[in-house]
Amino acid sequence: MFSIIIFDGMIKHGFYLDIPDSKKTYITRYLRQGLNGEQIVVEDIVYRTGKSGKNVGQAYRIAVKYSDKLVFDEKKYVLLVNGSSEHDMGISLYILSNIFRNIDKPEIILIVMVPPRSASTYLKASFYAWFKTISLYDVMFNYKTRNSFKYILLNPDLPSQLINYLIELFNNVQNNCSLLHIRLKKFIVPVKEIFVFAELLKYRGFIEHIIKEYRYILMLLHGILDKAPTELWSIARKEKHVIEGSKYIIEKYIKNKENIDQNISELLRILLKGRKYTVSIIDPKVLFDEFLRGTGVSKIYRKIKIKDKIMILENISTHDLTSIYDFGVVDNIKNLTRYLIVTRDLAEYIERENVIIKKHGMGEIGIVDVMETPINFDCKVNNEYLPFDFQEAYYERAGIALPHLYPPEIRVGDKILKPQDLHIINPVNYYGYIDYVGKECSINTDNILNQLLSQFS
Amino acid sequence: MYSKLLMPVFSIFVRGLVLGIILVYVIGLYYGVINNLGKNILLHVSEKTGLLDTELARILSTFLPIILLILVLPFSFKNKYLYIAFISLLSNYSLSLLLISIILLSYMIYYGYIYDIYYELELTSLNIALILAIIDALLVTIYPLSAISFKKIIREKSSNILPRDLIELNMGEVLRIIIYGDPHSIALSSDPHNSIIIVDRGNTLMYTYIDIIPSSKYGGYLIISYKDKLVYKLKCVYKEVNYRKILFETYYNDDLIGEYEANVEDYKDLILAFNNILESIIARLGIERDDIRNIQFYTEDDVFIPSTTKIYELNSNRVKAKIYAREKILELLRYYGRKEIYDLWETLVKRLEYLRESATGFLRKIDTVIERKNIVIRDWW
C-alpha cells in the first residue's frame, strides 16, 4: 500500500498516476479544486502577502507550523518533488525528517524533477543545497535500515506516463537503494495501433463514399430538373429545403474527412518514427499486411519471429536505451540491474529473472536498466552528476543566503545539524559514504557522518 | 565523387584495364612465370607433395583454365549488359583462378611445414595471390558495377555531353541517360516533383537508356541515385522556350463549351499543352477525371491531329478539342420514362434525407474511433 505524496509543482503529473493499492495525497500551496486525492494545504505565505522571498528554509519553517496536518504514518512512500519549486523542496525535507523520526523500517522512493538549465542562479543554488541534504538523508535512512530509501532524478520535461511507469516498476521490485540512474525504452508490437489505423481507414473510405454519393445525387436531381416536365418543378419547389440543407451536411462530412486524415497522419508518424522512449520493433507495414489477411495475433508473433527479436532485446546494450536524466555524467556505478516489464502475451517468450508482468495492454516490452549510483564529490565519485553550473550557483549564493538554502536544523537522533554544518560537507550519498569511508579523500565528510551514524550501529 | 567514378571512362575503360592487367598477372602466377616456379602451380604442387599423379596433374593443369573460363562465362554474362559483363568476366575469372591457386599454395605450405620442406617461394606466391584477390574483389564490390553517361538527342542525331551542373536543351532536344550495368540500382527522381518527364526508355545490347525532358519552362533538378546514394543532381532547362498562342475551341460531348486561349511552350505535346484547360473544365463541370473517356483534336477543317503532335509542328493556331465523357445522368435517365421521373425524384430526395439523418450517428462513430486512437497514442511517450 503506497502512500503517494505529490507536491505542488508536480500536480499535473499527479493527475495521471494510476497505481493500484495506493493513496494519493497532494500538498498544495493553496486550495485547489478538482484534485483526485486527499489535499493538505500548506499555505505559501508569499502567495498570501505577495512578497517574494520564498526559499527552502522558509518552506521548511512553514511546514513545521503545519506539523499537525502533515502527519504520515504509513510504511511505504513515494514522493514526487519538483526541483523548481522551493515549496516542494522545503516541505519534502520536513516530511522526510518526520518519517525518519517516527516510522520504523520505512520504504521511501523520492522522484524529483531537476530544474531546467535555464533556471535562475538562485534556484540552481537551492537545488544543489537540497540535493546535498537529500543525499545525507539517503545515508541516514539506508544506514539505519537497509534499502529503505531510493531517489531518482528526472529531466524537467518528462511525460506523466513515464513517472507512472517508474512507480509501477518500483511497486514490484524492492532491492535497489540510494541514488538510481535509470535508462529505459519501451518496445512495442503495434497491434492495437494497427487495428485503430485500419478502423480510421475504413471510416475514411466510408466518408469518401458518402460524399461522392451526395454529389452524385445532387447532380442527378439537377439533371432531372433540367429535362423534366413543369409539373415536377412544383413538387421540387416544396422540397427545396432538403436539397439546400444537404450542402451544409456535405461540408460537415468534408471537415470530418480532413479530421480523419490528420489523425491518420499523426498515428502513422508515431508508428513509423516512435517517440523518445517508445519504439515499434516491427515495420508497421508488415503488420498491416498480416492484419489485412486476417492473421491472428499469435500467428503474427510466430511469423515475425518474436522470440528472436525478444532475445536480441534482452541483451540490448545500455547505451541503446534512453536516459531519463541526462544533465549529468555518470562515470561510476555500483550495480546495474535490468528489469523487463512485459505484457502477458509476450511473457511466455522470456525466461529470465527480474521480469514484471504488466496487467493491461499487449505486445509491449519495456527494458529498464537501474543503476545504483554512488555520489561522493570529495572523492570525485560522480561529481559531475549535477551540472557544474549548479555547484557554481551554490557557491555564489551560499555566502549570503545560507539560512535560505537549508532547513534551520536537521535533527538526527540526538545530534543536530545546522546550515553551517551542512555547508561544509560536499554531496555524499549512501554508497558514496560506505564504499569510501576511511579513505583520505573523504576525511571531511567522514568526521561529521561517523558521529551522526554512530548512534545507529 | 561518385559521379566521376561512374563515368564510362573510369568505370569501364580504366577498371577494365586494371582488371586486365591483374588477369595477366594472375595467369602469370598460375603458370609460374612471375615467381620463378617454372611450371604451373598444379603441376608444381603435385610434384612436390604427391597430391596427384604427375601425368594426371599435367593434363588437369592444361585444361583447368579453359574449364574455368567455360564455367565463369555464362555466370558473368547472365542478365548483364555487354561492357559490364566483360568487366565481370575479367574479375570473376581472375578470382576463380586465384582461389584455386591460393588453395593449392596453402596446401603446399602446410605440407612443407609439416614435413619441413623449404616453402619460401610458395609463401611469396601466396602473398601475391592474396593481394591480387583483394584488389580484384574490391574493384567489383566496393566500386559500383555500373556506369552512366549522357547524350543529347534531336531527331536521330545524337551528341555526347559531359554532365555539368546545368544542362540546357535546345528545342526538340531530349536528354538521354545511358546506363551501363544493372538498371535497377539506378533511380531517377526530380526536384521539384514532376518537373522532369520521362519520354522514352529502351534497351540495347550494351546499355539501357532513359530519355527525359523538363516539363515546363522552369525545368527542375534531375536526381540520379545509385542504390540510394546521390550520384548526379543536374538542373535541366530549356535554353530558350518559345511560346505559341493556341486557341482551343472546346467541345464537351459535341456541345461547344467555349474557346480557351493558352500560351504554351512549343516543345510540348498537344495533349500536355491542353492539360491545364482540361483541369479547369473538369472543375467547372463537376465531373471526375475518370469519367473522361476520350479527347480528340482536329484542325479548323476537321482534320484529325494525333494527341502527341508537338505544338511547333502545328500549322495554324486554332485547334478544336473534343472531350468525350461518360454522361451518368443520361445513362440513368435512359431507363426512366416520363412518368417514372416522379418516382425517381421521390427516391432521390428520400435518399438525401436518409443520408442527412444518419450523418449524426456516423459522425459520432468517427469521434469514438478518434478517441480510441488518442487513448492508444497516450501509451507512446
Interface residues (C-beta under 8 A of the other chain):
Chain A: P159 Q161 L162 I188 K192 E193 V196 E199 L200 Y203 F206 I207 I210 E213 Y214 R215 Y216 I217 M219 L220 L221 G223 I224 K227 A228 P229 L232 I235 A236 E239 V242 I243 G245 S246 I249 K252 Y253 N256 N259 I260 N263 E266 L267 I270 G274 R275 K276 Y277 T278 G361 E364
Chain B: G286 K328 I329 L332 L333 R338 I341 Y342 L344 W345 L348 V349 R351 L352 E353 L355 R356 A359 F362 L363 K365 I366 V369 I370 R372 K373 V376 I377 R378 D379 W380 W381
